[in-house]
Amino acid sequence: QAGRHPAIVLSPSSYNGKVGLALFCPATNQTKGYPFEVTIPSGLKVTGVILSDQIKSLDWKIRNTEFYDKVPETVIVEILKKLTTLLRFDR
């Protein structure tokens, strides 16, 4: 998959700047109804869903990332809830 792909940054800028890495979840227009998809609200530059179970740590400087838009806090909360479900170790 060559080219640029939208993603949401989950890690705080204090971490990103100090370490040179950031935690991302990719966004896609390929909505399939998976339980870990989080819908991107209308009215933003990026459309589709965020794949909250596909978290990646990437070097944002080398990848020459660009800021597109900011999602509402409710979207971040939904992503973090799904990640909490995914990362439960008490099972």
Secondary structure by P-SEA (a helix, b strand, c coil): cccbbbbbbcccaaaaaaccbbbbbbbcccccccccccccccccccccccccccccccccccccccccccccaaaaaaaaaaaaaaacccc
